[in-house]
Amino acid sequence: MNIGKDCRGFFMAVRNHIPPNTPVESCLYYNQVYEELSKR
């Protein structure tokens, strides 16, 4: 996240997709971490 803080338009991605077999809990955790770390 530190790398992208100074770059306009930066966003996190998991290789442009989240595989269909990813557990829902993992997706929710990923989103939670993103929300916490994305504050500029």
Residue pairs with C-beta under 8 A, 6 or more apart in sequence:
1 12
1 37
1 38
3 10
4 10
4 11
4 12
5 40
12 34
12 38
14 30
18 27
18 30
